[in-house]
Amino acid sequence: MKTTATSTETVTQSKQRQAEPIPRTGPRPDVAAFERLTQALVGVTAQSLDALDGAVTVSQFRLLRTLDGLGRVPSSTLAAALGTAASSVTRLVDRLEAAGYVSRGTDAHSRSIVTVDVTPHGRDVVTAVLARRHELLEAVLDRMSAEDRAHAAAAAEGFVQLVGDVTVEAGAIGPVAL
């Protein structure tokens, strides 16, 4: 009988321990600082899209920006560059084409290959968003001393280089434009 009571107490204690939250230690301070920086930069990106009064979503802008850099490409190449499924690209392109931001075509060598290109109107969208983003970033950077700006720029360039190296080592295509 005593064994049953002890077993019951052990099971109860075990359940209580499982219910207690596991303390989170959080990331290292440098990682936490870059996490906050990432959130701030994503916020700047979101604010830069406000220049378009909701004309495109973040996903649509990402596609436009990537396509603007690639030029006219098969939709499969665009999907690979975005690291997404071809069906997702097709849906995004449908919406962007209806808005006049992209156009579809065919490959001169194979009519079965669907190509996608940014229209002049789509290029204007990319230009407007990037111009707004640059204004927002300049407003922040202008609040820093020249020396701090130079250090921040050097650190940012070094970080971008390392991220590129890591994505290449991991077999990824690299950072996707946003």
C-alpha positions as CSV (number, residue, x, y, z in Angstrom):
1,M,0.0,0.0,0.0
2,K,2.8,2.4,0.8
3,T,4.3,1.7,-2.6
4,T,1.0,2.9,-4.3
5,A,1.0,6.1,-2.3
6,T,4.6,6.8,-3.2
7,S,3.9,6.0,-6.8
8,T,0.9,8.4,-6.8
9,E,3.0,11.1,-5.2
10,T,5.7,10.7,-7.8
11,V,3.3,10.9,-10.7
12,T,1.6,14.0,-9.2
13,Q,5.0,15.7,-8.6
14,S,6.0,14.8,-12.2
15,K,2.8,16.3,-13.6
16,Q,3.4,19.5,-11.6
17,R,6.9,19.8,-12.9
18,Q,5.7,19.4,-16.5
19,A,3.1,22.1,-16.0
20,E,5.7,24.6,-14.8
21,P,6.9,26.8,-17.6
22,I,10.4,26.2,-18.7
23,P,12.4,29.3,-18.0
24,R,13.5,31.1,-21.2
25,T,17.0,32.4,-21.3
26,G,16.6,34.3,-24.5
27,P,19.2,34.8,-27.1
28,R,22.7,36.2,-26.5
29,P,22.7,40.0,-26.2
30,D,24.3,40.4,-29.7
31,V,21.6,38.1,-31.2
32,A,18.9,40.0,-29.4
33,A,20.2,43.3,-30.7
34,F,20.1,42.0,-34.2
35,E,16.6,40.6,-33.7
36,R,15.5,44.1,-32.6
37,L,17.3,45.6,-35.6
38,T,15.5,43.1,-37.9
39,Q,12.2,44.1,-36.4
40,A,13.0,47.8,-36.9
41,L,14.0,47.3,-40.5
42,V,10.9,45.3,-41.3
43,G,8.9,48.1,-39.8
44,V,10.7,50.6,-42.1
45,T,9.9,48.3,-45.0
46,A,6.2,48.1,-44.0
47,Q,6.1,51.9,-43.7
48,S,7.7,52.3,-47.1
49,L,4.8,50.3,-48.6
50,D,2.4,52.9,-47.1
51,A,3.6,55.2,-49.9
52,L,1.4,53.2,-52.1
53,D,-1.8,53.4,-50.0
54,G,-2.2,49.6,-49.9
55,A,-1.7,49.0,-53.6
56,V,0.5,46.0,-53.0
57,T,1.2,43.6,-50.2
58,V,4.7,42.8,-48.8
59,S,4.6,39.5,-50.8
60,Q,3.6,41.3,-54.0
61,F,6.3,43.9,-53.5
62,R,8.9,41.2,-52.8
63,L,8.0,39.6,-56.1
64,L,8.1,42.9,-58.0
65,R,11.4,43.9,-56.5
66,T,12.9,40.5,-57.3
67,L,11.5,40.5,-60.8
68,D,12.7,44.0,-61.4
69,G,16.2,42.8,-60.6
70,L,16.0,39.7,-62.7
71,G,14.3,41.2,-65.8
72,R,12.0,39.0,-68.0
73,V,12.3,35.4,-66.8
74,P,10.3,32.2,-66.9
75,S,7.8,32.0,-64.0
76,S,9.7,28.9,-62.7
77,T,12.9,30.9,-62.5
78,L,11.0,33.6,-60.5
79,A,9.6,31.0,-58.2
80,A,13.1,29.6,-57.6
81,A,14.5,33.1,-56.9
82,L,11.8,33.7,-54.4
83,G,12.2,30.3,-52.8
84,T,8.5,29.6,-53.2
85,A,6.2,27.2,-55.0
86,A,5.3,27.9,-58.6
87,S,1.6,27.9,-57.7
88,S,2.2,30.8,-55.2
89,V,4.0,32.8,-57.8
90,T,1.1,32.2,-60.3
91,R,-1.4,33.6,-57.8
92,L,0.7,36.6,-57.1
93,V,1.4,37.2,-60.8
94,D,-2.4,36.9,-61.5
95,R,-3.1,39.8,-59.1
96,L,-0.1,41.9,-60.2
97,E,-1.0,41.4,-63.8
98,A,-4.6,42.5,-63.2
99,A,-3.3,45.7,-61.5
100,G,-0.9,46.3,-64.5
101,Y,2.3,45.8,-62.6
102,V,3.6,42.8,-64.5
103,S,3.0,41.2,-67.9
104,R,3.1,37.6,-69.0
105,G,4.6,36.4,-72.2
106,T,6.1,33.3,-73.8
107,D,9.7,32.2,-74.5
108,A,10.8,32.7,-78.1
109,H,12.2,29.2,-78.1
110,S,9.4,27.4,-76.3
111,R,5.8,28.6,-76.3
112,S,5.1,26.4,-73.3
113,I,7.3,28.5,-71.1
114,V,5.5,31.4,-69.5
115,T,7.6,34.4,-68.8
116,V,7.0,37.3,-66.5
117,D,8.3,40.9,-66.7
118,V,7.7,44.1,-64.7
119,T,5.7,46.8,-66.6
120,P,6.7,50.4,-66.4
121,H,3.9,50.9,-63.9
122,G,5.3,48.1,-61.8
123,R,8.8,49.6,-62.0
124,D,7.3,52.9,-60.8
125,V,5.9,51.0,-57.7
126,V,9.4,49.6,-56.9
127,T,10.9,53.1,-57.3
128,A,8.3,54.8,-55.1
129,V,8.7,52.2,-52.3
130,L,12.5,52.3,-52.4
131,A,12.5,56.1,-52.4
132,R,10.2,56.2,-49.4
133,R,12.4,53.5,-47.6
134,H,15.5,55.6,-48.3
135,E,13.8,58.7,-46.8
136,L,12.9,56.7,-43.7
137,L,16.4,55.3,-43.3
138,E,18.0,58.7,-43.9
139,A,15.8,60.2,-41.2
140,V,17.2,57.7,-38.7
141,L,20.8,57.8,-39.9
142,D,20.8,61.6,-39.8
143,R,20.2,61.4,-36.1
144,M,23.6,59.6,-35.7
145,S,27.0,61.2,-35.7
146,A,29.0,60.9,-38.9
147,E,31.4,58.5,-37.1
148,D,28.5,56.3,-35.8
149,R,27.0,56.3,-39.3
150,A,30.3,55.1,-40.7
151,H,30.7,52.4,-38.1
152,A,27.0,51.3,-38.7
153,A,27.5,51.2,-42.4
154,A,30.7,49.2,-42.1
155,A,29.1,46.7,-39.7
156,A,26.0,46.4,-41.9
157,E,28.2,45.7,-45.0
158,G,30.2,43.1,-43.1
159,F,27.0,41.4,-41.8
160,V,25.4,41.3,-45.3
161,Q,28.6,39.7,-46.7
162,L,28.5,37.1,-43.9
163,V,24.8,36.4,-44.5
164,G,25.5,35.8,-48.2
165,D,28.4,33.5,-47.3
166,V,26.1,31.5,-45.0
167,T,23.3,31.1,-47.5
168,V,25.8,29.9,-50.2
169,E,27.2,27.4,-47.8
170,A,23.7,26.2,-46.9
171,G,22.9,25.8,-50.6
172,A,20.3,28.6,-50.5
173,I,20.0,31.0,-53.4
174,G,20.8,34.0,-51.1
175,P,18.8,36.7,-49.5
176,V,15.7,37.6,-51.4
177,A,15.0,41.3,-52.1
178,L,12.4,42.9,-49.8
